[in-house]
Amino acid sequence: MELRSLTAGLFKLDGGAMFGVVPKTLWSRHIEADANNRCVWAMRSLLVSQGDRVMLIDTGLGDKQDERFFSHFEPHGPSLDEELKAAGLGREDITDVLLTHLHFDHCGGAVERHGEGYRAAFPKAQYWSNKAHWDWAITPNPREKGSFLQENFAPLAADDRVRFLEEGESPMPGVTVRCFFGHTEAQLVPIIEKNGRKIVFLADLQPSVAHFPLPWVMGYDLRPLQTIAERETFLQESLAGDYIYVFEHDAQNEACTLKRGRKGVEADRLLRISEL
């Protein structure tokens, strides 16, 4: 099995939204904000290659929305296509696309414009989601409605391109998924086994190294107290199991091992995904 980090670009999000109730005097020690209080975050995708299977986990913003939409986030940096090309691949080489959840910064690149309509951006890929989360996104609540853009995922179901995973199921050998409910309903967190270690692609369960303290929960989370409970339990499991964490949104740090610190579980050794 081979793992490769692909960056589907960088974008900006409000620092207060990313750290919830944590004061700026604390979170600004970890990440710099611009004059509009926005910080730069990654949209990191993970490429998992094994045998004749090439799976892409999450796809970034994509390019379907209009200029006004993108002005809120200022996307920049390399595109997913450029990153795939650097890896010697094209969209047609992807056999599987796993979408951790259907917020626009995680699934926007899954679908592309085609004439007056839309189609799957990866023509030969099987797409993977979770049924409870899919239903949640198709009929969104008022809080998340702006994050669930139907053109990013509904065309996949119309074209019969989606299969659904439940807790503990596997989209390919060596990869299983866990479901978490604090950030959004039934977010999928892939766990990859390689060389006897478990590597966790955290998605929005924990967006960055700075979010290790339990109260440091995003303002975007639907159920913040559940996020804290889920993370507390999973951190203890991860520490005991010597898991490696991979961060989707940390622009500086790709991955880390864990240790017990003075205030709880924290990052130990920072890693590049190419080292895993």
Sequence and secondary structure as in RCSB ss.txt:
>XXXX:A:sequence
MELRSLTAGLFKLDGGAMFGVVPKTLWSRHIEADANNRCVWAMRSLLVSQGDRVMLIDTGLGDKQDERFFSHFEP
HGPSLDEELKAAGLGREDITDVLLTHLHFDHCGGAVERHGEGYRAAFPKAQYWSNKAHWDWAITPNPREKGSFLQ
ENFAPLAADDRVRFLEEGESPMPGVTVRCFFGHTEAQLVPIIEKNGRKIVFLADLQPSVAHFPLPWVMGYDLRPL
QTIAERETFLQESLAGDYIYVFEHDAQNEACTLKRGRKGVEADRLLRISEL
>XXXX:A:secstr
 EEEEEEEEEEEEEHHHHHTTS HHHHTTTS   TTSEEEEEEEEEEEEETTEEEEE   S S S HHHHHTT  
BS  HHHHHHHTT  GGG  EEE S  SHHHHGGGEEEETTEEEESSTT EEEE HHHHHHHHS  TTTTTT  G
GGTHHHHHTT EEE  TT  SBTTEEEEEE SSSTTEEEEEEEETTEEEEE TTSS SGGG STT   TT SSHH
HHHHHHHHHHHHHHHHT EEE SS SS  EEEEEEETTEEEEEEEE GGG 
